[in-house]
Amino acid sequence: MDTPRARKNVTNEAQTVVKQHFNVRGHFILIAIVSLLALSGCRFSSRPSPQAKQGVLDLRNWDFQKDGLAQLHGQWYVSWRKLLTPKDFQGKRHHHKTFFSIPSFWNNAQIAKDKKMGSFGYATFFLRVHLPTQARSLPQGLGLLSPNQRTANRLWILDESGHPLTAPLHNGNVGTTKSTHIPQLKPEQTQFRPKQHKTLWLVLQVSNFQHTNAGPYKAPSLGDARQLIAYQRYHRQLTFFLLGMIAFMAFYHLLLFSYRTADKAPLWFSGFCGTMILRIELTSNHLYGVFSSQGMWDFLLRLEHITVFIACSFAGLFVQSIFSQEIRKKWALYFAWFGVAFTVTTLLTPIPLYTRLVFFYQPFLLLFILYIIVKLTRTYFRSRDSIALWLLGGFFVGSITVFHDLLHHRNWITSAYLSQYGLLVFI
């Protein structure tokens, strides 16, 4: 029977479960801190990388062994709706006057006085790199990491005369039409020796005929091949560490729910953790590398967007189930059904439409986050409840990382996704 007393009993049970959660959390945090300190021993860049200016990047004062990997960002030459190849750089001088800042989307980039690139199309970006003297004496040579550009890309490393130093790195197939364009999301890397060469050409082709946001939104990285291998290993270890910690908490809360099925808080939290595990796998591109067909690219991209809607719905239901007296259930349900509506729309609409949906979802997400923070703050100052304080702190840190990822998704900032680390603090 649904009475105020019954609802209060369920709320008390939920808060008892949360107290047990925080008892486990103390050991969990200790393990997490020790593990993160161990993983943080890897250092990949001790100072900001130089910026390319007007198609030239000067690394002659950069020490790869001391300074770490160099991000090849800044102004690259751009040739819109042309796919240049190594033959176009052999014995020829280029006098391009059009530049493009990498990393960024090309949607609204100006390529002429009254002409913008738009979402769909193809282009070649190229950069001249002056190498430091010690680059030719590195034990394992140089390494280059070519990140995925959300759709299709191909990258060549050329010597001064325009001849390839290694096989091209490619994701999918760069095409000039929708029928010849095949998207793929998988970072690639290679090793090479510059030998006597003091200058390199990097030639990057990118095409897009599906995604709303397109262009080279990630910059390649160049450095000591050993450091690049260490960086990749560190990234994998950190990802598996996060997945393991979150999976443990998901299983623990699912076990709690099996003992107290009347209390839905552990179920919602377990669902939230499970959804975030899937999202971390997708944003780290592990699944994209395993399933490389165009059909799977579309499916996994839809799934990546859906995890945002589902995870946020679970988080709202979890917080409301703990503080049911302070946070109205109808608002949490409205928000959850709102996420379901976006999920169904993502499943049924074409790629150009559903990749825009997240931009319409973000304002509602920010409003709901603000609503929960205000409610948790009022709860703490009214009752001095330690659970509210813990949740408020974790939710606030998690919200900051979510806000960061929203800006990253719009390419307003170019760092990596951080919501998984915010989740680690939240749980």
C-alpha positions in Angstrom: 0.0 0.0 0.0 1.4 3.4 -1.1 1.2 5.6 2.0 3.4 8.4 3.4 4.7 6.0 6.0 5.5 3.3 3.4 7.3 5.8 1.3 9.2 7.0 4.3 10.3 3.4 5.1 11.5 2.9 1.6 13.4 6.2 1.8 15.0 5.1 5.1 16.0 1.8 3.5 17.5 3.7 0.5 19.5 5.9 2.8 20.7 2.8 4.8 21.9 1.3 1.5 23.7 4.5 0.7 25.5 4.4 4.1 26.6 0.9 3.3 27.7 2.3 -0.1 29.9 4.9 1.6 31.5 2.3 3.9 32.6 0.4 0.8 33.5 3.7 -0.8 36.2 4.4 1.8 38.1 1.3 0.7 37.3 2.0 -2.9 38.7 5.5 -2.8 41.9 4.3 -1.1 42.4 1.7 -3.9 41.6 4.3 -6.6 44.0 6.9 -5.2 46.9 4.4 -4.9 46.2 3.1 -8.4 46.0 6.5 -10.0 49.2 7.6 -8.3 50.9 4.5 -9.8 49.5 5.2 -13.3 50.4 8.9 -13.1 54.1 8.1 -13.2 53.9 8.3 -17.0 54.7 11.8 -18.3 54.2 12.6 -22.0 54.7 16.3 -22.3 56.5 18.6 -19.8 55.6 21.9 -21.6 53.1 23.1 -24.2 53.8 22.1 -27.8 54.7 24.9 -30.3 51.9 26.1 -32.5 52.1 25.7 -36.3 52.0 29.1 -38.0 50.9 29.5 -41.7 51.5 25.8 -42.5 54.9 25.5 -40.8 55.7 23.9 -37.4 59.2 24.6 -36.0 60.3 21.8 -33.6 64.0 22.5 -33.8 64.0 23.6 -30.1 61.9 20.7 -29.0 63.6 17.8 -27.2 61.5 14.7 -27.7 63.2 12.8 -24.9 62.9 15.6 -22.3 59.8 17.5 -23.5 57.8 14.5 -24.6 55.3 14.1 -27.4 54.5 17.2 -29.5 51.0 18.0 -30.5 50.9 19.0 -34.2 48.3 21.7 -33.8 48.0 25.1 -35.2 47.6 26.5 -38.7 47.8 23.8 -41.4 47.5 24.5 -45.2 44.1 23.4 -46.5 43.0 22.5 -50.0 39.1 22.2 -50.0 37.5 19.6 -52.2 40.9 18.4 -53.4 42.6 15.1 -52.4 46.3 15.7 -52.7 48.7 12.7 -52.7 52.5 12.4 -52.3 52.9 12.9 -56.0 51.6 16.5 -55.6 54.6 17.2 -53.3 57.4 15.7 -55.4 59.5 18.5 -56.9 56.8 21.1 -56.5 56.5 24.2 -54.4 53.2 25.1 -52.7 52.0 28.6 -52.4 48.7 28.0 -50.7 47.4 31.0 -48.7 44.4 29.3 -47.1 44.9 27.9 -43.6 42.9 25.9 -41.2 43.4 25.6 -37.4 43.7 22.0 -36.2 42.0 20.8 -34.0 38.6 22.1 -35.0 35.5 21.3 -37.0 35.3 22.6 -40.5 31.5 23.3 -40.5 31.7 27.1 -40.5 35.3 27.5 -41.6 35.8 30.4 -44.1 37.7 29.3 -47.2 36.9 32.3 -49.4 35.4 35.7 -48.9 31.8 34.5 -49.1 32.2 30.8 -48.9 32.2 28.3 -46.0 33.1 24.7 -46.0 29.8 23.3 -44.5 29.3 19.8 -42.9 29.8 17.6 -45.9 32.7 17.4 -48.3 36.4 16.5 -48.4 39.7 18.3 -48.1 43.5 17.9 -47.8 45.4 19.4 -44.9 49.2 19.5 -45.0 51.9 20.8 -42.7 55.7 21.3 -43.0 57.5 20.2 -39.8 61.1 21.2 -39.0 62.7 18.5 -36.9 65.2 18.8 -34.0 68.7 17.4 -34.7 68.4 14.7 -32.0 65.3 13.3 -33.8 67.6 11.4 -36.2 69.5 9.6 -33.3 66.5 8.3 -31.3 67.0 4.5 -30.6 63.7 3.4 -32.1 63.1 6.4 -34.3 60.1 8.7 -34.3 56.5 7.6 -33.7 53.3 9.3 -35.0 49.8 8.9 -33.6 47.0 9.6 -36.1 43.7 9.9 -34.1 40.4 9.2 -35.7 38.5 12.2 -37.1 35.0 10.7 -36.6 34.5 9.8 -40.2 37.3 8.9 -42.7 40.9 10.0 -43.0 44.3 9.1 -44.5 47.7 10.5 -43.4 51.1 10.4 -45.1 54.5 11.2 -43.7 56.7 12.5 -46.5 60.4 13.5 -46.6 61.5 16.9 -47.9 61.3 15.8 -51.5 57.7 14.4 -51.1 58.5 10.7 -50.9 56.7 8.6 -48.3 58.7 7.5 -45.3 56.1 4.9 -44.2 52.8 3.4 -45.4 49.8 5.8 -45.0 47.8 5.6 -41.9 44.1 5.4 -42.7 40.6 5.1 -41.1 38.0 3.9 -43.5 38.2 5.1 -47.1 38.4 8.8 -47.9 36.1 9.5 -50.9 34.8 12.4 -53.0 31.2 11.1 -52.9 28.9 9.5 -50.4 29.2 6.2 -52.3 33.0 6.1 -52.2 33.3 7.4 -48.6 33.6 4.7 -45.9 33.7 6.0 -42.3 35.7 4.3 -39.5 36.8 5.3 -35.9 40.2 3.8 -35.0 43.4 5.6 -34.0 46.5 4.5 -36.0 50.2 4.8 -35.2 53.5 4.2 -37.0 57.2 4.3 -36.4 59.8 5.7 -38.8 63.4 7.0 -39.0 63.8 10.5 -40.5 67.5 9.5 -41.4 69.2 12.6 -42.8 66.0 14.6 -43.3 65.6 17.8 -41.4 62.0 18.5 -42.6 58.9 16.5 -43.0 55.6 16.9 -44.8 52.4 15.6 -43.2 49.5 15.2 -45.6 46.1 14.5 -44.1 43.0 13.7 -46.2 39.6 13.9 -44.5 36.1 13.3 -45.9 32.6 13.4 -44.4 29.2 12.8 -45.9 27.2 11.7 -42.8 28.2 13.2 -39.5 26.9 16.7 -38.5 30.3 17.8 -37.2 33.3 17.1 -39.4 36.9 18.0 -39.9 40.2 17.3 -38.2 39.0 17.9 -34.6 42.0 16.0 -33.2 45.6 16.8 -33.9 48.3 14.1 -34.6 51.1 13.6 -32.1 54.8 13.2 -32.9 57.6 12.1 -30.7 60.0 9.4 -29.5 58.6 6.0 -30.6 59.2 4.5 -27.2 57.2 7.3 -25.5 54.4 6.8 -28.0 54.2 3.1 -27.2 54.3 4.0 -23.4 51.5 6.5 -23.9 49.3 3.9 -25.7 50.0 1.4 -22.9 49.2 4.0 -20.2 46.0 4.9 -21.9 44.9 1.3 -22.1 45.8 0.7 -18.4 43.9 3.7 -17.3 40.8 2.7 -19.3 40.8 -0.8 -17.9 41.3 0.5 -14.4 38.3 2.8 -14.7 36.2 0.0 -16.2 37.2 -2.4 -13.4 36.3 0.1 -10.7 33.0 1.0 -12.2 32.1 -2.7 -12.9 32.8 -3.5 -9.3 30.4 -0.9 -8.1 27.8 -1.9 -10.6 27.9 -5.5 -9.5 27.9 -4.5 -5.8 24.8 -2.4 -6.1 23.1 -5.0 -8.2 23.8 -7.5 -5.3 22.3 -5.0 -2.9 19.2 -4.7 -5.0 18.8 -8.5 -5.0 18.4 -8.4 -1.2 16.1 -5.3 -1.1 14.0 -5.3 -4.2 11.6 -2.7 -2.7 14.4 -0.1 -2.8 15.2 0.9 -6.4 18.2 3.1 -5.6 20.9 0.3 -6.0 19.2 -0.8 -9.3 19.3 2.7 -10.8 22.9 3.2 -9.7 23.9 -0.2 -11.1 22.2 0.7 -14.4 24.0 4.1 -14.4 27.4 2.4 -13.9 26.7 -0.3 -16.6 25.7 2.4 -19.1 28.9 4.4 -18.4 31.0 1.2 -18.9 29.6 0.9 -22.4 30.2 4.6 -23.0 33.8 4.5 -21.9 34.4 1.5 -24.3 32.8 3.5 -27.1 34.6 6.8 -26.5 37.9 5.0 -26.2 37.3 3.6 -29.7 37.9 0.0 -28.6 34.7 -1.4 -30.1 35.1 0.7 -33.2 38.4 -1.0 -33.8 36.9 -4.5 -33.5 33.8 -3.8 -35.6 35.1 -1.9 -38.6 32.2 -2.2 -41.2 30.2 0.9 -42.1 27.0 -0.7 -40.7 28.6 -1.3 -37.4 30.1 2.3 -37.4 26.5 3.6 -37.7 25.2 1.3 -35.0 28.0 2.0 -32.5 27.7 5.8 -33.2 24.0 5.6 -32.4 24.9 3.6 -29.2 27.4 6.2 -28.2 24.7 8.9 -28.3 22.1 6.8 -26.6 24.4 6.1 -23.6 24.3 9.9 -22.8 20.5 9.8 -22.6 20.2 6.5 -20.6 23.0 7.3 -18.1 21.6 10.7 -17.3 18.1 9.2 -16.8 19.5 6.5 -14.4 21.5 9.2 -12.4 18.3 11.3 -12.0 16.3 8.3 -10.8 19.0 7.3 -8.4 19.3 10.6 -6.6 15.5 11.0 -6.5 15.0 7.6 -4.9 17.4 8.5 -2.1 15.9 11.9 -1.4 12.3 11.3 -2.4 11.0 13.8 0.2 13.0 16.6 -1.3 13.2 15.8 -5.0 9.8 15.3 -6.7 9.5 11.9 -8.4 7.5 13.4 -11.3 10.5 15.5 -12.4 12.9 12.6 -12.3 10.3 10.5 -14.3 9.8 13.4 -16.8 13.5 13.6 -17.3 13.8 9.8 -17.7 11.0 9.6 -20.3 12.6 12.6 -22.0 15.8 10.5 -22.3 13.7 7.6 -23.7 12.2 9.8 -26.3 15.6 11.0 -27.4 16.8 7.3 -27.5 14.0 6.2 -29.7 14.5 9.2 -32.0 18.2 8.3 -32.3 17.4 4.7 -33.3 14.9 5.8 -36.0 16.4 8.8 -37.6 19.3 9.1 -40.2 22.8 10.0 -39.2 22.8 13.8 -40.0 19.7 14.2 -37.8 20.5 12.1 -34.7 24.0 13.5 -34.5 22.4 16.9 -33.9 20.0 15.6 -31.2 22.5 15.8 -28.4 22.8 19.6 -28.9 19.1 19.9 -28.1 19.3 17.6 -25.1 22.2 19.5 -23.4 20.1 22.5 -22.2 17.6 20.2 -20.5 20.4 18.2 -18.9 22.0 21.3 -17.5 18.7 22.5 -16.1 18.1 19.1 -14.4 21.6 19.0 -13.0 21.1 22.5 -11.5 17.8 21.5 -10.1 19.3 18.5 -8.3 22.3 20.5 -7.0 19.9 23.2 -5.5 17.8 20.5 -3.9 20.8 18.6 -2.4 22.2 21.9 -1.1 18.9 22.8 0.6 18.7 19.3 2.1 22.1 19.6 3.6 21.7 23.0 5.1 18.2 22.1 6.5 19.1 18.7 8.0 23.0 18.6 8.0 22.7 15.2 6.5 26.1 13.7 5.7 24.7 11.6 2.9 23.4 14.8 1.2 26.9 16.4 1.6 28.7 13.3 0.1 26.2 13.2 -2.8 26.4 16.9 -3.3 30.2 16.9 -3.5 30.3 13.9 -5.8 27.4 15.1 -8.0 29.0 18.6 -8.2 32.4 17.2 -9.4 30.6 14.8 -11.8 28.5 17.7 -13.1 31.7 19.8 -13.8 33.2 16.9 -15.9 29.8 16.5 -17.7 29.8 20.2 -18.5 33.4 19.9 -19.7 32.4 17.0 -22.0 29.5 19.1 -23.4 32.0 21.8 -24.4 34.4 19.1 -25.8 31.6 17.6 -27.9 31.0 21.1 -29.4 34.8 21.4 -29.9 34.9 24.5 -27.8 37.7 22.9 -25.8 40.1 20.2 -27.2 41.1 18.1 -24.2 39.9 14.5 -23.7 36.5 13.3 -22.3 36.5 13.6 -18.5 33.1 12.3 -17.4 34.5 8.9 -16.6 36.8 10.5 -14.0 33.9 12.5 -12.6 32.0 9.2 -12.3 34.9 7.8 -10.3 34.6 10.6 -7.8 30.8 10.4 -7.8 30.7 6.7 -7.0 
